[in-house]
Amino acid sequence: MSSAPPVAVPSTLHRVVHRSLPVDGLRGAAIALVVLFHATVVWPTAERPPLGSLGALFQGGNIAVSTFYVISGYLVTERMLAASTRSRVWGPLVYLEQRTVRIALQVWVLLVAVLLVWRLDPTDTTSSDATIRSVLAAATFTFNTYVRDHALAARADIGPLYFLSIDVQFFVVAALVVVALARRRRLLVGIAVVALVATFWWRWQLYLDEGWFRAALTTTARMDGLLAGAAAAALLQGRPTPTWLRRHAAALAGSGLLLLAGALLSCVFVGIDGYFGLQGVVATLAATALVVGLANGASVDGPGSRVLSWRPLVVLGQASLTVFLWHMPVFQLVRRHAGGWDTLPRLLVTAVVLGAVVVVVHRAVAPVAEAVVRRVFGSRRLSRLAGGEPRPTASLPGEASGEPAGRDR
């Protein structure tokens, strides 16, 4: 007599997510907002027709940055905590080193390309001193402080790299905190929450005292999304998912998505000062609710998940680190060579060049970076310490949905 097939009993243990189409889609939506935010380089505001509420799509760069930071904070902290169960000290540090190497290799390829263009393109008139200093700061992930203190000297085509500098600086400190407190989760969560509240307050004060520019480029004023994501990961990772969260994950994700959309729409009605006040607080908390809901049981058939699982958004999210790194250099190159063209031809050329660059680089550079990481960290012991076999993760622009892209990010 044949025995009945075993019944699969779903585990309620919160696990590290290795792939989530909605999270990839969220990343894709965020990188699209970043690109549109910077599109003024090739499509000046004066050339645009009245856009009404659609204008929010071109003003949501800061909302997108908060979203990226929340995803990174959640996914990277989750991975570091998982790695700490294998080795309290070396697990988080090895994982973070893997992630940083993945990101750095791709950044350095971009910087080499920038140097080549600077030497070969006569329309690039940036001084030698500004170029070398900018490239060195970007290569060492201190570009945010360099731009903050030398705004007129920094190269514009790598300006967005301040984002990665803040991310890497934060996680260097976060890794040490995880090493010290991974087994004292309540204290870890408490520290993250207190630091989050303090960051909201400090950013507003810095904005009032020194203006939006310094507030936007100071790590301690922009790490709110990273802290919010890290707090959520520390609360949930490695523990049974709370019943209420499993039941209401879809509602949590949907509410977060609606609030995030509302924060984006508000960009039409408030200036950049809004982001450093209530708008930024709402965006960070909404993105956190959305990510937590998506990572903890939100149905793929729910309306929010369906929207974010739209194939073009998912594909864009999976290539988001590449898009992030290369969009501004392409924009600046087109501006220098086609700035006098009519609007439509200029935009078409921009789209074609950026698309071609992203496809080539994403297929050629990212796999090489991954291969280097596999070779350097390829031993079974190092792999176990980092929480499993190295694989592309993404969360910065670029991290694979469960493991910050390695694109860890």
Backbone hydrogen bonds, N-H to C=O, Kabsch-Sander energy under -0.5 kcal/mol:
donor,donor_aa,acceptor,acceptor_aa,energy
8,A,6,P,-0.5
14,H,239,R,-2.7
24,D,20,S,-2.4
25,G,21,L,-2.8
26,L,22,P,-2.5
27,R,23,V,-2.3
28,G,24,D,-2.2
29,A,25,G,-2.6
30,A,26,L,-2.2
31,I,27,R,-2.4
32,A,28,G,-1.9
33,L,29,A,-1.8
34,V,30,A,-1.9
35,V,31,I,-2.4
36,L,32,A,-2.4
37,F,33,L,-2.3
38,H,34,V,-1.7
39,A,35,V,-0.5
39,A,36,L,-0.8
40,T,37,F,-0.5
41,V,38,H,-1.9
42,V,39,A,-1.3
43,W,39,A,-2.4
47,E,44,P,-1.8
48,R,45,T,-1.4
54,L,51,L,-1.8
55,G,52,G,-1.6
56,A,53,S,-1.8
57,L,54,L,-1.8
58,F,55,G,-1.5
59,Q,56,A,-1.4
64,A,60,G,-2.2
65,V,61,G,-2.1
66,S,62,N,-2.3
67,T,63,I,-1.9
68,F,64,A,-2.6
69,Y,65,V,-2.5
70,V,66,S,-2.2
71,I,67,T,-2.3
72,S,68,F,-2.6
73,G,69,Y,-3.1
74,Y,70,V,-2.5
75,L,71,I,-2.7
76,V,72,S,-2.6
77,T,72,S,-0.6
77,T,73,G,-1.2
78,E,74,Y,-2.0
79,R,75,L,-2.1
80,M,76,V,-2.6
81,L,77,T,-2.6
82,A,78,E,-2.1
83,A,79,R,-2.5
84,S,80,M,-1.7
85,T,81,L,-0.7
85,T,82,A,-0.9
86,R,83,A,-1.3
87,S,83,A,-1.8
91,G,87,S,-1.4
93,L,89,V,-1.1
94,V,90,W,-3.0
95,Y,91,G,-2.3
96,L,92,P,-2.5
97,E,93,L,-2.1
98,Q,94,V,-2.4
99,R,95,Y,-2.3
100,T,96,L,-2.6
101,V,97,E,-2.4
102,R,98,Q,-2.3
103,I,99,R,-2.2
104,A,100,T,-3.1
105,L,101,V,-2.6
106,Q,102,R,-1.3
107,V,103,I,-2.3
108,W,104,A,-3.0
109,V,105,L,-1.6
110,L,106,Q,-1.7
111,L,107,V,-2.4
112,V,108,W,-2.2
113,A,109,V,-2.0
114,V,110,L,-2.4
115,L,111,L,-2.3
116,L,112,V,-2.2
117,V,113,A,-2.5
118,W,114,V,-2.5
119,R,115,L,-2.0
120,L,116,L,-2.2
121,D,117,V,-3.0
124,D,121,D,-1.7
125,T,123,T,-1.1
131,T,127,S,-2.3
132,I,128,S,-2.7
133,R,129,D,-2.3
134,S,130,A,-2.3
135,V,131,T,-2.7
136,L,132,I,-2.5
137,A,133,R,-2.2
138,A,134,S,-2.5
139,A,135,V,-2.6
140,T,136,L,-1.4
141,F,138,A,-1.1
142,T,137,A,-2.8
143,F,137,A,-0.7
146,Y,142,T,-1.7
147,V,143,F,-2.8
148,R,144,N,-2.1
149,D,145,T,-1.9
150,H,146,Y,-1.9
153,A,150,H,-1.1
154,A,150,H,-1.7
158,I,155,R,-0.6
159,G,156,A,-1.3
161,L,158,I,-1.9
162,Y,159,G,-1.7
163,F,160,P,-1.9
165,S,161,L,-1.7
166,I,162,Y,-2.2
167,D,163,F,-1.9
168,V,164,L,-2.8
169,Q,165,S,-2.5
170,F,166,I,-2.3
171,F,167,D,-2.1
172,V,168,V,-1.6
173,V,169,Q,-1.4
174,A,170,F,-2.8
175,A,171,F,-2.4
176,L,172,V,-1.1
177,V,173,V,-2.0
178,V,174,A,-2.7
179,V,175,A,-2.5
180,A,176,L,-1.8
181,L,177,V,-2.5
182,A,178,V,-1.9
184,R,181,L,-2.1
188,L,184,R,-2.2
189,V,185,R,-3.2
190,G,186,R,-2.5
191,I,187,L,-2.6
192,A,188,L,-2.1
193,V,189,V,-2.5
194,V,190,G,-2.6
195,A,191,I,-2.6
196,L,192,A,-1.9
197,V,193,V,-2.3
198,A,194,V,-2.4
199,T,195,A,-2.1
200,F,196,L,-2.2
201,W,197,V,-2.1
202,W,198,A,-3.0
203,R,199,T,-2.8
204,W,200,F,-1.7
205,Q,201,W,-2.2
206,L,202,W,-2.9
207,Y,203,R,-2.3
208,L,204,W,-2.2
209,D,205,Q,-2.5
210,E,206,L,-3.0
211,G,206,L,-0.6
211,G,207,Y,-1.5
215,A,211,G,-1.5
216,A,212,W,-2.3
217,L,213,F,-1.1
218,T,214,R,-1.0
219,T,217,L,-0.6
221,A,218,T,-1.6
222,R,218,T,-0.9
222,R,219,T,-1.1
223,M,219,T,-0.7
227,L,223,M,-2.5
228,A,224,D,-2.6
229,G,225,G,-2.4
230,A,226,L,-2.2
231,A,227,L,-2.7
232,A,228,A,-2.0
233,A,229,G,-2.2
234,A,230,A,-2.6
235,L,231,A,-1.8
236,L,232,A,-1.5
237,Q,233,A,-3.2
238,G,14,H,-1.1
239,R,236,L,-1.7
241,T,12,T,-3.8
246,R,242,P,-2.1
247,R,243,T,-2.3
248,H,244,W,-2.0
249,A,245,L,-0.7
252,L,248,H,-2.6
253,A,249,A,-2.8
254,G,250,A,-2.8
255,S,251,A,-2.6
256,G,252,L,-2.4
257,L,253,A,-2.4
258,L,254,G,-2.3
259,L,255,S,-2.6
260,L,256,G,-2.3
261,A,257,L,-2.4
262,G,258,L,-2.3
263,A,259,L,-2.4
264,L,260,L,-2.1
265,L,261,A,-2.6
266,S,262,G,-1.9
267,C,264,L,-1.6
268,V,265,L,-1.9
269,F,266,S,-1.3
270,V,266,S,-1.9
274,G,271,G,-1.7
275,Y,272,I,-0.9
276,F,272,I,-0.7
276,F,273,D,-0.6
277,G,274,G,-1.4
279,Q,274,G,-1.1
280,G,274,G,-1.0
281,V,277,G,-1.5
282,V,278,L,-2.7
283,A,279,Q,-2.4
284,T,280,G,-2.1
285,L,281,V,-2.3
286,A,282,V,-2.8
287,A,283,A,-2.4
288,T,284,T,-1.9
289,A,285,L,-2.3
290,L,286,A,-2.3
291,V,287,A,-2.6
292,V,288,T,-2.7
293,G,289,A,-2.3
294,L,290,L,-2.4
295,A,291,V,-2.2
296,N,292,V,-0.8
296,N,293,G,-0.7
297,G,294,L,-0.6
298,A,293,G,-1.8
302,G,299,S,-1.7
306,R,302,G,-2.5
307,V,303,P,-2.2
308,L,304,G,-2.3
309,S,305,S,-1.5
310,W,307,V,-1.3
313,L,310,W,-0.8
314,V,310,W,-2.1
315,V,311,R,-2.7
316,L,312,P,-2.2
317,G,313,L,-2.5
318,Q,314,V,-2.2
319,A,315,V,-1.1
320,S,317,G,-1.3
323,V,319,A,-2.4
324,F,320,S,-2.8
325,L,321,L,-2.5
326,W,322,T,-2.1
327,H,323,V,-2.0
328,M,324,F,-0.5
330,V,326,W,-1.8
331,F,327,H,-2.5
332,Q,328,M,-2.8
333,L,329,P,-2.0
334,V,330,V,-2.6
335,R,331,F,-2.4
336,R,332,Q,-2.0
337,H,333,L,-1.7
338,A,334,V,-3.4
339,G,335,R,-0.9
341,W,338,A,-1.5
346,R,342,D,-1.9
347,L,343,T,-2.5
348,L,344,L,-2.4
349,V,345,P,-2.5
350,T,346,R,-2.1
351,A,347,L,-2.5
352,V,348,L,-2.4
353,V,349,V,-2.7
354,L,350,T,-2.6
355,G,351,A,-2.4
356,A,352,V,-2.4
357,V,353,V,-2.5
358,V,354,L,-2.6
359,V,355,G,-2.3
360,V,356,A,-2.4
361,V,357,V,-2.9
362,H,358,V,-2.7
363,R,359,V,-1.7
364,A,360,V,-1.7
365,V,361,V,-2.6
366,A,361,V,-1.3
368,V,364,A,-0.8
369,A,365,V,-2.6
370,E,366,A,-2.3
371,A,367,P,-2.4
372,V,368,V,-2.4
373,V,369,A,-2.1
374,R,370,E,-2.5
375,R,371,A,-2.1
376,V,372,V,-2.9
377,F,373,V,-3.1
378,G,375,R,-0.7
383,S,379,S,-2.5
384,R,380,R,-2.5
385,L,381,R,-2.5
386,A,382,L,-1.8
387,G,384,R,-1.3
388,G,383,S,-2.6
394,A,399,E,-2.1
394,A,400,A,-2.2
394,A,403,E,-1.7
394,A,404,P,-0.6
394,A,405,A,-0.6
396,L,409,R,-1.6
398,G,396,L,-0.7
399,E,394,A,-0.5
399,E,396,L,-1.9
399,E,409,R,-1.9
400,A,403,E,-1.1
400,A,407,R,-0.9
402,G,400,A,-3.2
403,E,400,A,-2.0
405,A,408,D,-1.5
406,G,393,T,-1.5
406,G,407,R,-8.4
406,G,408,D,-0.7
407,R,393,T,-1.6
409,R,393,T,-0.6
409,R,404,P,-0.9
409,R,405,A,-9.9
